[in-house]
């Protein structure tokens, strides 16, 4: 099936034949989801690996490359890893083609000179920082990634050296409210949340991560660095996502058990190789008073107002998922304040697929609803630190405002998106909207009806995966039962890192946190630049939430937030052979092009919607016939709905096409359009900006852009750990 003529007409040499063969087959869609390469050779894909995850029927014949021969059919399963690096030291292996996204994977050396916002090749180049760099691909520059990953010798370091390295790599930074008083120091609790990337052919060893050398994805290599990181951060409670049953039993349980001063709860699944959640906590300091392991698909509602009637596509897919949550009721036996020594910890990991945000939104909403009912109505979950009179009143808002809750979650949801198919240009993701406002309206982008409307439009235009009539029937079924999602009361969750960054920004730029913007902003514009970085994606999808009774004292900063002093590094004898000036200038130029791409794309989205002009005209008309002083907010709300729905099917199809084109390309856009950035308003939007005059905020964004893909020789997971200190007020 291989196109030899295309090979002969290409610019590839014979030495790259195997790699080209690999690429072409990655772009083939086979009915049985396996890729045939030659006689009996198959590439491990997710479905095949899921089916054969125990390796019992395969004989390992090449451990280094994980090449196996099937005992049943003499086939060979291959996970070869031919890789290359870009100017930042990023591994740029050819990735499996993702047919749910709009960009096309291209060869690293492709030269891009056009600024066409609709060009797929340009989109991919901008996302990977490889535009216009063909003439600068000096292989020696790959050594420069040590500025963010540490010296290359880190891959050979022993445990003690690793622990010291990780302690310096990421430091804790106090919040503005941290007075460092003795009472807080005595009662502070350090909690960590981390998706550690499960071991196995479905996870770290799968083809989706082959941009990283297999040596850095090998479990013993990663486990050593995971343990060193945990020792460096010194948490009291750990919420770990993607811990398989085998990893928990063979690696974590022997290290964290009663004899070593720890205890743990693991959400066990039927198969030991499937990833799940684990909470590990120190003993005897923390006494586990109660806990529950909850399968998210089991949380449903009786009146069908959230998931729709039985049998519809949305509900059926929701009920097929396997995600879990762990809810724990702890008592701090060492606390000096006996009326504030009980608290709740929740850990979860939501559905992964970016093309089904309605599933994640439903999981988060129903989990919140379950937590509220559990903590407010179930007598077994009452905190002894809260009087029975509060519980007996039955006021959920009054109760939940007294129960300290810490919620750690890999939500697989970005903070917000730019889109032209909703009333607001900047749309908070459904999961984060629920966590901030305890509700989700039917016209939200991630609400099921909106997502099925988009699905129907794609099907009508011939771009969808589903029959238009079937989608239409499902929309009718959902419309007949779905209602706006709203919790019994507002939990008023706050994101740890969003609040920390926002607090420091307002303090540094206004001298206080008293402005209306500070208190009104719950849009998560201050979240970290990213917590997860792979070739196709780099965004913040991991969060730590808390409610009113909890106060944050310090947070663990990210490695890309440190200032890299290139001049001092250049003076080092070991690195004098490297051209730092050329490297930094080149990466700045690529970053500048990336930002220009964002500006062009944002303007295109706005033009597609013509949002500003139409809305202003309509608001002006409404003001003429209504008293704006009394109906101002109503006018604005009506205008948004008018702009959303007053268009033809053809116009809406174009909007959906624009939405699909840009939604998967928005990685790194959020920090560029966040309104808290002084650098944005004065420099980042200026293509002629002098990069020698950057401030610390620009440095953070540039370092994040420049940061190599994860996992890598330093970072043992494709996610960063989140960690903070808190006290109960």
Secondary structure, 3 states (H helix, E strand, C coil): CCCHHHHHHCCCCHHHHHHHHHHHHHCCCCCCCCEEECCCEEECCHHHHHHCCCCCCEEEEECCCCEEEECCCCCEEECCCCCCECCCCCECCCCCCCCCCCCCCCCCCCCCCCCCCCCHHHHHHHHHCCCCCHHHCCHHHHHHHHHHHCCHHHHHCCHHHHHHHHHHHCCEEECCCCCCCHHHHHHCEEEEEEECCCCCCCCCCCHHHCCCCHHHHCHHHHHHHHHHHHHHHCCCEEEEEEEEHHHHHHHHHHHCCHHHCEEEEECCCCCCCCEEEEEEEECCCEEEEEEEEEEHHHCCCCCCCCCCCCCCHHHHHHHCCCCEEEEEEEEECCCCCHHHCEEEEEEEECCCCCCCHHHHHHHHHHHHHHHHHHHHHCHHHCCCCCCHHHHHHCCHHHHHCCCCEEEEEECCCCCEEECCCCCCCEEECHHHHHHHHCEECCCCCCCHHHHHHHHHHHHHCCCCCCCHHHHHHHHHHHHHHCCCEECCCCCCCEEHHHHHHHHHHHHHHHCCCCCHHHHHCCCCCCCCCCCEEECCEEECCEEEEECCCEEEEEEECCHHHCCCCHHHHHCCHHHCCCCHHHHHHHHHHHHHHHHHHHHHHHHHHHHHHCHHHHHHHHHHHHHHHCCHHHHHHHHHHHHHHHHHHCCCHHHHHHHHHHHHHHHCCCCCHHHHHCCCCHHHHHHHCCCCCCHHHCCHHHHHHHHHHHCCCCCCCCCCCCECCEEEEEEEC
